[in-house]
Amino acid sequence: MTKQIVSDELWEWVEPLLPRSSLKNRNVQYAGRKRSDNRKVFTGIVFALKTGIPWEYLPATSEWPSGHTCLRRLKEWHRAGVWEKFFAKLLGELRTKKKIDWRRAIVDSASLRAPHGGPKTGPSPVDRRKQGSKHHIMTDGKGIPLAVILTAANRNDVTQLLPLLEKIPNIPGKVGRPQRRPKKVQGDRGYDSEPLRKDLKKRG
């Protein structure tokens, strides 16, 4: 099952990006449980994200530890910037293979409920002002994600266009300078702003 969920090739990409765990502060006499293997934890994370199973319902098996351990490690790796590095690495590979369409970028957003609240939630204007968040995403002309931002549900789309553009990483993959600027940006009326057009033209 491990090889079906996380291939050796995928693991070879991810493993160098993971921070090395420090055991300096462990009490030698009462060290507690041994830290779960990174590959097994990553397998559990991928399984949970692919299936949508709640973390508390992800049981510990021979293939991965408990959902609580997987979620804790996912947050730890997020703080270490692992996922952003992995994302940039994937985009670099796609650029090497000429799979990214830089002729235009598409921008849009989607709202979702967040009943438990949190720092990036707010009253949703499309859901009777219930607590919610909003995903803002920019893709290339073929739908490949270039940047994603999470905000409160009441943030206007137009305010996130430039932050999305700035969040596109410098993508290597070819000789010369890294690429990070599409030639055009397209969006619906939520992004209609003349000052924004002028700003985009200045940025090329």
DRENKE-40498 format. One record per residue (C-alpha): residue in one letter; chain; z, y, x. Coordinates in steps of 0.001 Angstrom, whole numbers, plus 500000, padded with zeros to 6 digits. Each point is the difference from the previous one (the first is absolute). Layout:
BEGIN
<roke residuo="A" cadena="A" z="Z" y="Y" x="X"/>
...
! end
This chain:
BEGIN
<roke residuo="M" cadena="A" z="500000" y="500000" x="500000"/>
<roke residuo="T" cadena="A" z="500776" y="502394" x="502875"/>
<roke residuo="K" cadena="A" z="496470" y="499804" x="501371"/>
<roke residuo="Q" cadena="A" z="498538" y="500609" x="496545"/>
<roke residuo="I" cadena="A" z="502057" y="503141" x="499464"/>
<roke residuo="V" cadena="A" z="500064" y="501428" x="503543"/>
<roke residuo="S" cadena="A" z="497264" y="498799" x="502301"/>
<roke residuo="D" cadena="A" z="500416" y="499839" x="503776"/>
<roke residuo="E" cadena="A" z="497448" y="502800" x="500332"/>
<roke residuo="L" cadena="A" z="501958" y="502295" x="497669"/>
<roke residuo="W" cadena="A" z="503264" y="499232" x="501786"/>
<roke residuo="E" cadena="A" z="498429" y="500801" x="503378"/>
<roke residuo="W" cadena="A" z="499195" y="503443" x="498596"/>
<roke residuo="V" cadena="A" z="503443" y="500661" x="498581"/>
<roke residuo="E" cadena="A" z="502374" y="498508" x="502561"/>
<roke residuo="P" cadena="A" z="499399" y="502554" x="502834"/>
<roke residuo="L" cadena="A" z="500813" y="502830" x="497571"/>
<roke residuo="L" cadena="A" z="503433" y="498682" x="499039"/>
<roke residuo="P" cadena="A" z="503073" y="501506" x="501710"/>
<roke residuo="R" cadena="A" z="502036" y="497682" x="502171"/>
<roke residuo="S" cadena="A" z="503370" y="499206" x="498468"/>
<roke residuo="S" cadena="A" z="503023" y="501050" x="502031"/>
<roke residuo="L" cadena="A" z="502892" y="497557" x="500396"/>
<roke residuo="K" cadena="A" z="502148" y="502249" x="502205"/>
<roke residuo="N" cadena="A" z="502495" y="500793" x="497245"/>
<roke residuo="R" cadena="A" z="500456" y="496418" x="498806"/>
<roke residuo="N" cadena="A" z="503470" y="498559" x="500496"/>
<roke residuo="V" cadena="A" z="499513" y="496932" x="502191"/>
<roke residuo="Q" cadena="A" z="502878" y="498101" x="498412"/>
<roke residuo="Y" cadena="A" z="499236" y="501025" x="496404"/>
<roke residuo="A" cadena="A" z="496322" y="500774" x="500184"/>
<roke residuo="G" cadena="A" z="499226" y="498910" x="496463"/>
<roke residuo="R" cadena="A" z="496737" y="498472" x="498933"/>
<roke residuo="K" cadena="A" z="497032" y="499946" x="502299"/>
<roke residuo="R" cadena="A" z="497425" y="502657" x="499133"/>
<roke residuo="S" cadena="A" z="497178" y="498596" x="497857"/>
<roke residuo="D" cadena="A" z="496699" y="499324" x="501733"/>
<roke residuo="N" cadena="A" z="497610" y="502963" x="499698"/>
<roke residuo="R" cadena="A" z="497001" y="497906" x="499022"/>
<roke residuo="K" cadena="A" z="501901" y="498290" x="497196"/>
<roke residuo="V" cadena="A" z="501264" y="503355" x="498751"/>
<roke residuo="F" cadena="A" z="496477" y="501436" x="500086"/>
<roke residuo="T" cadena="A" z="498735" y="496969" x="498080"/>
<roke residuo="G" cadena="A" z="502643" y="500592" x="497313"/>
<roke residuo="I" cadena="A" z="499059" y="503683" x="499789"/>
<roke residuo="V" cadena="A" z="496298" y="499196" x="499593"/>
<roke residuo="F" cadena="A" z="500779" y="497316" x="497386"/>
<roke residuo="A" cadena="A" z="502164" y="502388" x="497954"/>
<roke residuo="L" cadena="A" z="497434" y="502798" x="500133"/>
<roke residuo="K" cadena="A" z="497106" y="497685" x="499089"/>
<roke residuo="T" cadena="A" z="501780" y="498325" x="497082"/>
<roke residuo="G" cadena="A" z="502049" y="502951" x="498733"/>
<roke residuo="I" cadena="A" z="503175" y="497930" x="499852"/>
<roke residuo="P" cadena="A" z="503197" y="502147" x="499974"/>
<roke residuo="W" cadena="A" z="501798" y="499885" x="503336"/>
<roke residuo="E" cadena="A" z="503217" y="498622" x="498473"/>
<roke residuo="Y" cadena="A" z="498035" y="497051" x="498582"/>
<roke residuo="L" cadena="A" z="498374" y="499066" x="503301"/>
<roke residuo="P" cadena="A" z="501975" y="496897" x="501069"/>
<roke residuo="A" cadena="A" z="500641" y="499035" x="503601"/>
<roke residuo="T" cadena="A" z="497743" y="497098" x="501020"/>
<roke residuo="S" cadena="A" z="498854" y="498338" x="503191"/>
<roke residuo="E" cadena="A" z="497093" y="502475" x="500027"/>
<roke residuo="W" cadena="A" z="502009" y="503254" x="499678"/>
<roke residuo="P" cadena="A" z="503588" y="501297" x="499627"/>
<roke residuo="S" cadena="A" z="501442" y="501514" x="496818"/>
<roke residuo="G" cadena="A" z="498417" y="502929" x="498211"/>
<roke residuo="H" cadena="A" z="502925" y="502226" x="500996"/>
<roke residuo="T" cadena="A" z="499326" y="499280" x="503684"/>
<roke residuo="C" cadena="A" z="496253" y="500587" x="499589"/>
<roke residuo="L" cadena="A" z="500550" y="503306" x="498190"/>
<roke residuo="R" cadena="A" z="502529" y="501165" x="502595"/>
<roke residuo="R" cadena="A" z="497591" y="499205" x="502833"/>
<roke residuo="L" cadena="A" z="497091" y="501647" x="498154"/>
<roke residuo="K" cadena="A" z="502015" y="503248" x="499806"/>
<roke residuo="E" cadena="A" z="501025" y="499656" x="503647"/>
<roke residuo="W" cadena="A" z="496387" y="499628" x="501081"/>
<roke residuo="H" cadena="A" z="498988" y="502886" x="497758"/>
<roke residuo="R" cadena="A" z="502475" y="502291" x="501767"/>
<roke residuo="A" cadena="A" z="498581" y="498814" x="503329"/>
<roke residuo="G" cadena="A" z="496476" y="501024" x="498913"/>
<roke residuo="V" cadena="A" z="498640" y="496430" x="500111"/>
<roke residuo="W" cadena="A" z="497926" y="500242" x="496842"/>
<roke residuo="E" cadena="A" z="498345" y="503294" x="500958"/>
<roke residuo="K" cadena="A" z="499060" y="498566" x="503405"/>
<roke residuo="F" cadena="A" z="498631" y="496863" x="498363"/>
<roke residuo="F" cadena="A" z="498017" y="502081" x="497496"/>
<roke residuo="A" cadena="A" z="498454" y="502094" x="502786"/>
<roke residuo="K" cadena="A" z="499175" y="496829" x="501937"/>
<roke residuo="L" cadena="A" z="498190" y="498525" x="496985"/>
<roke residuo="L" cadena="A" z="498007" y="503201" x="499515"/>
<roke residuo="G" cadena="A" z="499052" y="499942" x="503680"/>
<roke residuo="E" cadena="A" z="498675" y="496466" x="499628"/>
<roke residuo="L" cadena="A" z="497997" y="501029" x="496924"/>
<roke residuo="R" cadena="A" z="498551" y="502979" x="501864"/>
<roke residuo="T" cadena="A" z="498988" y="497762" x="502896"/>
<roke residuo="K" cadena="A" z="498050" y="497858" x="497535"/>
<roke residuo="K" cadena="A" z="498513" y="503110" x="498310"/>
<roke residuo="K" cadena="A" z="501661" y="499168" x="496705"/>
<roke residuo="I" cadena="A" z="501410" y="503469" x="499240"/>
<roke residuo="D" cadena="A" z="497768" y="502348" x="497995"/>
<roke residuo="W" cadena="A" z="500750" y="503506" x="501294"/>
<roke residuo="R" cadena="A" z="497330" y="501659" x="497846"/>
<roke residuo="R" cadena="A" z="502589" y="500726" x="497331"/>
<roke residuo="A" cadena="A" z="503636" y="499392" x="499088"/>
<roke residuo="I" cadena="A" z="501332" y="499421" x="496496"/>
<roke residuo="V" cadena="A" z="503415" y="501326" x="498941"/>
<roke residuo="D" cadena="A" z="502022" y="499070" x="496910"/>
<roke residuo="S" cadena="A" z="503510" y="499198" x="498809"/>
<roke residuo="A" cadena="A" z="501840" y="497615" x="497682"/>
<roke residuo="S" cadena="A" z="503395" y="500388" x="498350"/>
<roke residuo="L" cadena="A" z="502540" y="497221" x="499637"/>
<roke residuo="R" cadena="A" z="503447" y="499668" x="498476"/>
<roke residuo="A" cadena="A" z="503111" y="500147" x="502166"/>
<roke residuo="P" cadena="A" z="502902" y="499330" x="497581"/>
<roke residuo="H" cadena="A" z="502543" y="499651" x="502819"/>
<roke residuo="G" cadena="A" z="499178" y="503443" x="501408"/>
<roke residuo="G" cadena="A" z="499894" y="500859" x="503677"/>
<roke residuo="P" cadena="A" z="499149" y="502901" x="502328"/>
<roke residuo="K" cadena="A" z="496271" y="499885" x="499130"/>
<roke residuo="T" cadena="A" z="500265" y="499904" x="496211"/>
<roke residuo="G" cadena="A" z="499796" y="502622" x="497275"/>
<roke residuo="P" cadena="A" z="499211" y="500526" x="496309"/>
<roke residuo="S" cadena="A" z="496563" y="498556" x="499290"/>
<roke residuo="P" cadena="A" z="497701" y="502321" x="497997"/>
<roke residuo="V" cadena="A" z="498004" y="496979" x="498776"/>
<roke residuo="D" cadena="A" z="502969" y="497819" x="498950"/>
<roke residuo="R" cadena="A" z="502207" y="502204" x="497797"/>
<roke residuo="R" cadena="A" z="501717" y="501422" x="503079"/>
<roke residuo="K" cadena="A" z="501551" y="496683" x="500988"/>
<roke residuo="Q" cadena="A" z="500883" y="499521" x="503657"/>
<roke residuo="G" cadena="A" z="496947" y="499088" x="502021"/>
<roke residuo="S" cadena="A" z="498142" y="500227" x="503291"/>
<roke residuo="K" cadena="A" z="496387" y="500642" x="500868"/>
<roke residuo="H" cadena="A" z="497759" y="498274" x="502534"/>
<roke residuo="H" cadena="A" z="497440" y="502337" x="501603"/>
<roke residuo="I" cadena="A" z="497212" y="498238" x="501881"/>
<roke residuo="M" cadena="A" z="496913" y="500929" x="501976"/>
<roke residuo="T" cadena="A" z="497306" y="497396" x="500680"/>
<roke residuo="D" cadena="A" z="496671" y="499980" x="501786"/>
<roke residuo="G" cadena="A" z="496736" y="499797" x="498072"/>
<roke residuo="K" cadena="A" z="500389" y="496225" x="499600"/>
<roke residuo="G" cadena="A" z="503605" y="500042" x="498797"/>
<roke residuo="I" cadena="A" z="501759" y="499207" x="503294"/>
<roke residuo="P" cadena="A" z="503409" y="501783" x="499999"/>
<roke residuo="L" cadena="A" z="500281" y="502749" x="502605"/>
<roke residuo="A" cadena="A" z="503316" y="501595" x="498973"/>
<roke residuo="V" cadena="A" z="502718" y="499518" x="497369"/>
<roke residuo="I" cadena="A" z="502860" y="502289" x="498935"/>
<roke residuo="L" cadena="A" z="502843" y="499382" x="497536"/>
<roke residuo="T" cadena="A" z="501454" y="502957" x="498072"/>
<roke residuo="A" cadena="A" z="501926" y="500719" x="496824"/>
<roke residuo="A" cadena="A" z="497925" y="499532" x="496841"/>
<roke residuo="N" cadena="A" z="500011" y="503727" x="499219"/>
<roke residuo="R" cadena="A" z="498220" y="501074" x="503199"/>
<roke residuo="N" cadena="A" z="496540" y="501407" x="499297"/>
<roke residuo="D" cadena="A" z="497075" y="498155" x="501574"/>
<roke residuo="V" cadena="A" z="498563" y="503147" x="501544"/>
<roke residuo="T" cadena="A" z="503112" y="500463" x="502172"/>
<roke residuo="Q" cadena="A" z="499468" y="496644" x="501747"/>
<roke residuo="L" cadena="A" z="496353" y="500229" x="501060"/>
<roke residuo="L" cadena="A" z="500612" y="501695" x="503345"/>
<roke residuo="P" cadena="A" z="503056" y="497828" x="500808"/>
<roke residuo="L" cadena="A" z="497842" y="496923" x="499351"/>
<roke residuo="L" cadena="A" z="497293" y="501338" x="502277"/>
<roke residuo="E" cadena="A" z="502556" y="500667" x="502729"/>
<roke residuo="K" cadena="A" z="501461" y="496518" x="499619"/>
<roke residuo="I" cadena="A" z="496742" y="498246" x="500929"/>
<roke residuo="P" cadena="A" z="500815" y="498565" x="503445"/>
<roke residuo="N" cadena="A" z="497873" y="500550" x="503079"/>
<roke residuo="I" cadena="A" z="497830" y="496913" x="499773"/>
<roke residuo="P" cadena="A" z="498667" y="498599" x="503302"/>
<roke residuo="G" cadena="A" z="497428" y="497231" x="500243"/>
<roke residuo="K" cadena="A" z="497084" y="501730" x="501714"/>
<roke residuo="V" cadena="A" z="499309" y="501865" x="503215"/>
<roke residuo="G" cadena="A" z="501014" y="503644" x="499703"/>
<roke residuo="R" cadena="A" z="502512" y="501832" x="497869"/>
<roke residuo="P" cadena="A" z="501843" y="498172" x="497195"/>
<roke residuo="Q" cadena="A" z="498605" y="500598" x="496506"/>
<roke residuo="R" cadena="A" z="502128" y="501357" x="497138"/>
<roke residuo="R" cadena="A" z="497859" y="502410" x="497995"/>
<roke residuo="P" cadena="A" z="497637" y="499037" x="497135"/>
<roke residuo="K" cadena="A" z="496974" y="502230" x="499427"/>
<roke residuo="K" cadena="A" z="500823" y="500627" x="496337"/>
<roke residuo="V" cadena="A" z="502977" y="499592" x="497684"/>
<roke residuo="Q" cadena="A" z="499557" y="499198" x="496317"/>
<roke residuo="G" cadena="A" z="502592" y="500069" x="497222"/>
<roke residuo="D" cadena="A" z="500381" y="500721" x="496281"/>
<roke residuo="R" cadena="A" z="501023" y="503279" x="498371"/>
<roke residuo="G" cadena="A" z="503573" y="499557" x="501131"/>
<roke residuo="Y" cadena="A" z="498838" y="501079" x="503473"/>
<roke residuo="D" cadena="A" z="497810" y="502893" x="498851"/>
<roke residuo="S" cadena="A" z="501009" y="503024" x="502064"/>
<roke residuo="E" cadena="A" z="497854" y="502645" x="501658"/>
<roke residuo="P" cadena="A" z="502602" y="500800" x="502705"/>
<roke residuo="L" cadena="A" z="500112" y="496266" x="500731"/>
<roke residuo="R" cadena="A" z="496210" y="499881" x="500392"/>
<roke residuo="K" cadena="A" z="500142" y="502868" x="502488"/>
<roke residuo="D" cadena="A" z="502763" y="498280" x="501949"/>
<roke residuo="L" cadena="A" z="498020" y="496755" x="500125"/>
<roke residuo="K" cadena="A" z="496912" y="501830" x="501285"/>
<roke residuo="K" cadena="A" z="502053" y="501562" x="502793"/>
<roke residuo="R" cadena="A" z="501147" y="496508" x="500985"/>
<roke residuo="G" cadena="A" z="496415" y="498790" x="500111"/>
! end
